């Protein structure tokens, strides 16, 4: 899981050719803490997908870029195009289905 910052966003997301899943979260957010191990598990099952995290308190520019109003906010980006999102805690299978829509 790559820690995204405004400094590495271009190299890790904008310049990346492929699917990127971004978890926008905060340390004080209970649902974010519940979703984190689920995302780690999915990341282990999908080596072809890049998984990143961005703390919205530390990276407000990234939160603004995705127009985050509620967290956890999962952004799905492919070839530097924002495709889809999930907001709030959702079950693992819901996220797997969302990501699989854009794989391959």
C-alpha positions in Angstrom: 0.0 0.0 0.0 1.7 3.2 -1.2 1.3 6.3 0.9 0.2 9.1 -1.5 1.2 12.7 -1.0 0.8 15.7 -3.3 4.6 15.3 -4.1 4.3 11.7 -5.4 0.8 11.8 -6.8 2.0 12.5 -10.3 4.5 9.6 -10.4 2.2 7.1 -8.6 -1.1 7.9 -10.2 -1.0 10.4 -13.1 1.9 8.8 -14.9 0.9 5.3 -14.1 -0.5 3.1 -16.8 -3.0 0.8 -15.2 -5.6 0.6 -12.5 -5.1 2.5 -9.2 -7.3 2.2 -6.1 -6.9 5.1 -3.7 -8.1 5.0 -0.1 -8.7 8.6 1.2 -9.0 8.3 5.0 -8.2 9.8 8.4 -6.8 8.4 11.6 -9.9 9.6 13.7 -12.4 7.9 11.3 -13.8 4.6 12.7 -15.1 3.3 9.4 -11.7 4.1 7.8 -10.0 2.0 10.4 -12.5 -0.9 9.8 -12.0 -0.7 6.0 -8.2 -0.5 6.1 -7.5 -4.3 6.7 -10.2 -5.2 4.1 -8.3 -3.1 1.5 -5.0 -4.7 2.6 -6.5 -8.1 2.0 -7.9 -7.1 -1.4 -4.5 -5.6 -2.4 -2.8 -9.0 -1.6 -5.3 -10.7 -3.9 -4.9 -8.3 -6.8 -1.2 -7.9 -7.6 -2.1 -6.3 -10.9 -3.8 -3.3 -9.2 -1.9 -0.5 -7.5 -3.3 0.3 -4.1 -2.6 3.7 -2.4 -3.7 5.6 0.7 -3.9 9.3 1.4 -4.6 10.8 4.8 -7.1 13.6 4.1 -5.9 15.6 7.1 -2.3 15.5 5.9 -3.1 15.8 2.1 -6.0 18.3 1.8 -5.1 19.0 -1.8 -5.7 15.3 -2.8 -9.0 15.3 -0.9 -10.0 18.5 -2.8 -8.9 17.0 -6.1 -11.4 14.1 -5.6 -14.0 16.4 -4.0 -14.1 14.2 -0.9 -17.0 15.1 1.4 -17.2 11.9 3.4 -14.7 9.2 4.3 -13.6 6.5 3.8 -13.6 7.5 0.1 -12.3 4.9 -2.3 -11.3 6.3 -5.7 -10.8 4.1 -8.8 -8.4 5.6 -11.4 -7.2 4.0 -14.6 -4.7 5.6 -17.0 -5.1 8.9 -15.1 -8.9 8.9 -15.5 -11.1 9.0 -12.5 -13.7 6.2 -13.1 -15.6 5.5 -10.0 -15.8 5.7 -6.2 -17.1 4.2 -3.1 -18.0 6.2 0.0 -18.3 4.9 3.5 -17.7 1.4 4.9 -18.7 -1.3 2.5 -18.3 -5.1 2.6 -15.2 -6.6 0.9 -17.2 -8.2 -1.9 -18.7 -4.8 -2.8 -15.2 -3.3 -3.2 -14.0 -6.4 -5.1 -16.9 -6.1 -7.5 -16.2 -2.3 -8.0 -12.5 -2.9 -8.7 -13.2 -5.9 -11.0 -15.4 -3.7 -13.2 -12.3 -1.9 -14.4 -9.7 -4.6 -14.4 -8.3 -6.1 -17.6 
